[in-house]
């Protein structure tokens, strides 16, 4: 439905977006994930029509929106700080978009009530928005964005201003609302856990470009680059050199590993990064020469459903999640399961 | 692994809908660039300034230059110029010094102490901000004038037949009125800076062994210096351009530049000299406003009103209590006594009226108010005073409409980020630097032909008032517009509001309060404006201040009483206005 075609945008003379393209299908929730300053919010503002792209097009069902002013696009946007109208009550805020559509008062009243019902704020209609808590304001903003039944809903870090506990609650709540409304949505966040909760599909932005996109599982399982892995909290990365292509064998400071990779395997002698997945640790090293390494347990944290082991091996520090624990200070050989070793191309540094 | 999702590669392949033609150029061009929109907003305010400010200034320049070139400056003219200039600086300097001496302790007491009635006194102290000069002059006349309370009291006590105190038409009367007017400025500017000052700084100095006076001199005073300087300069500027007070309380002997311009232009019809004086005046005021702007730019204007009163506590020692009581009493007397004298005197008959038989009748009377409705002279150009009130209200209404009509687009332009604002903003503030008398002179010099002939086009009066009010309106509206988070307008646009609708639904309701304050400001400015009006008002359409001026300078108890009655009415309207402003403003502070 929504299609972004090679969007370019500069900010204060520096390129901010450098050819961003992706699509949003009907009913789909796409999460734009990226570090702060990666241009996520600007991209939303370009889609909304609040800013113009220097190059590239925004298409809705195949037709270019460049000439369509903001107020004619029928998109919904939930602002980061909500931008609730302080001079209007909760109900008047929610009714705003409906009034702009010129609906009869009776219908507006009914749909405002529905929208407030949906965000569990049924009794709040006459309250002043300035008297609400952060979480309540967030839900009013959501109701205001949803009430006019937009063709596309955009959410700009909607949980950013809330504290931790509230974020988890409202994250789940947003997920339910988005799924039930069947409105295609673009959700901007810098928090990967939030993105995993909400997204049907992730689009990772890095330095103004799309670094990778796919379902959350896909991206998490098969990151394309060391940057993506690190961004998603996968920190067990080892630099290495390719010894053989088929099957792929890589030498690292910790020893020799057999690895899998996406697409064409890198050439022999090439420099790569190995990702050891945090759930891939095997205490039974046996006599195997490959996929094993010597390490010392430097930290053990009980995490309820299991343990988090921090291992020290040479100059490297590796973190694994395991079902059983090893005593702190334990030394010896450990193995990594073959499917838990993933080979990544060494990143091209152009940030 | 499926690498076909790689967006870097995807970006290189043409999208499926690549066949859609780009929109025609005409469609894109419909969205006017922001810079042109800003210029469009400036169009009307700038056109107004060009015709009603720069054109009159040009007229003054031309007349003064022509006069100089043709006749040169006569020795008599030079004497008048230097004498007026000297006296203007002398009285302004003296007034400023005295005002600071009164205002500084008051600022200290307001910043550091809480006391009963502080809020009321603060509210009262904002009254002089919008009181017309004519009313203040009339008030002091009612207090210390030959027919005022002081003289009446003395005559009654000592059984005298003539007023013993000759305070009117003297320098002290002028100084007193100026102190009345400007103490508030010192109180506000220095007081708020003092409030922001951490009391612990002075306490630290005391602990280190400094006496109270030493701590004040070495710690507090240096920190207050910028605000003190700014306040003093502003007070000096106001005293420098003071017109009504000097004309009414000083008399012909005490001619400042302003009064001299008025006399030369309207009484002696020496327009070239009047023009020259105006130019000197303009030069001085522009220099001072420039200096003031530079000082205040460096001044850290407190933005956080929550700090208000944090360092204030009740007076503890006997000396503190005495200081607080004395300052509050002095301030109360200074602010209230003249106004109470005015209102009281307008209701009291205390002397025999000339021409009326029956002798002395003392007591309360509403006669002076009743007489306002009667044209006793029956003369053609002598309208009943109530007509003046009607004219004033009509002019004030027009002023509100014009100044808001021009101020709104100007403020909207100023609240945008546009490079042109850096040029146009100071341009808009220029009328503040020109005195009202200069404006009036410029108007009669330039608009001396139909259709805009000063003596037949009555709307020139409210147009001049609008020029005076415009900077205040813009200075009130712009911060309100700037305070609207940009996100609100964008949220409204995304929800389907067109640009016009956004303005109506978001900007307008939010700035309504500020707009009302601006409207009250320009209404009271127009009601009280005397300098320009004295040049422009036609004899048969006087405004209230002009009528007051006429009545108060004429003999007879009835005239005097009527002048005071009109002044009291004007005072009441202005007090109502300032109360309204304070009421409207207060909820804003809470947010």
Boltz contact constraints between the chains, C-beta under 6 A:
constraints:
  - contact:
      token1: [A, 5]
      token2: [B, 15]
      max_distance: 6.0
  - contact:
      token1: [A, 6]
      token2: [B, 11]
      max_distance: 6.0
  - contact:
      token1: [A, 19]
      token2: [B, 11]
      max_distance: 6.0
  - contact:
      token1: [A, 21]
      token2: [B, 10]
      max_distance: 6.0
  - contact:
      token1: [A, 21]
      token2: [B, 11]
      max_distance: 6.0
  - contact:
      token1: [A, 48]
      token2: [B, 494]
      max_distance: 6.0
  - contact:
      token1: [A, 50]
      token2: [B, 490]
      max_distance: 6.0
  - contact:
      token1: [A, 59]
      token2: [B, 17]
      max_distance: 6.0
  - contact:
      token1: [A, 62]
      token2: [B, 17]
      max_distance: 6.0
  - contact:
      token1: [A, 62]
      token2: [B, 20]
      max_distance: 6.0
  - contact:
      token1: [A, 64]
      token2: [B, 20]
      max_distance: 6.0
  - contact:
      token1: [A, 64]
      token2: [B, 23]
      max_distance: 6.0
  - contact:
      token1: [A, 66]
      token2: [B, 23]
      max_distance: 6.0
  - contact:
      token1: [A, 67]
      token2: [B, 23]
      max_distance: 6.0
  - contact:
      token1: [A, 67]
      token2: [B, 27]
      max_distance: 6.0
  - contact:
      token1: [A, 67]
      token2: [B, 28]
      max_distance: 6.0
  - contact:
      token1: [A, 70]
      token2: [B, 493]
      max_distance: 6.0
  - contact:
      token1: [A, 70]
      token2: [B, 494]
      max_distance: 6.0
  - contact:
      token1: [A, 71]
      token2: [B, 493]
      max_distance: 6.0
  - contact:
      token1: [A, 71]
      token2: [B, 496]
      max_distance: 6.0
  - contact:
      token1: [A, 71]
      token2: [B, 497]
      max_distance: 6.0
  - contact:
      token1: [A, 71]
      token2: [B, 498]
      max_distance: 6.0
  - contact:
      token1: [A, 77]
      token2: [B, 494]
      max_distance: 6.0
  - contact:
      token1: [A, 79]
      token2: [B, 487]
      max_distance: 6.0
  - contact:
      token1: [A, 79]
      token2: [B, 491]
      max_distance: 6.0
  - contact:
      token1: [A, 83]
      token2: [B, 487]
      max_distance: 6.0
  - contact:
      token1: [A, 83]
      token2: [B, 488]
      max_distance: 6.0
  - contact:
      token1: [A, 83]
      token2: [B, 491]
      max_distance: 6.0
  - contact:
      token1: [A, 85]
      token2: [B, 488]
      max_distance: 6.0
  - contact:
      token1: [A, 87]
      token2: [B, 509]
      max_distance: 6.0
  - contact:
      token1: [A, 87]
      token2: [B, 510]
      max_distance: 6.0
  - contact:
      token1: [A, 96]
      token2: [B, 495]
      max_distance: 6.0
  - contact:
      token1: [A, 97]
      token2: [B, 495]
      max_distance: 6.0
  - contact:
      token1: [A, 97]
      token2: [B, 496]
      max_distance: 6.0
  - contact:
      token1: [A, 100]
      token2: [B, 495]
      max_distance: 6.0
  - contact:
      token1: [A, 100]
      token2: [B, 496]
      max_distance: 6.0
  - contact:
      token1: [A, 100]
      token2: [B, 497]
      max_distance: 6.0
  - contact:
      token1: [A, 210]
      token2: [B, 7]
      max_distance: 6.0
  - contact:
      token1: [A, 213]
      token2: [B, 5]
      max_distance: 6.0
  - contact:
      token1: [A, 213]
      token2: [B, 7]
      max_distance: 6.0
  - contact:
      token1: [A, 214]
      token2: [B, 5]
      max_distance: 6.0
  - contact:
      token1: [A, 222]
      token2: [B, 1]
      max_distance: 6.0
  - contact:
      token1: [A, 262]
      token2: [B, 1]
      max_distance: 6.0
  - contact:
      token1: [A, 262]
      token2: [B, 3]
      max_distance: 6.0
  - contact:
      token1: [A, 263]
      token2: [B, 3]
      max_distance: 6.0
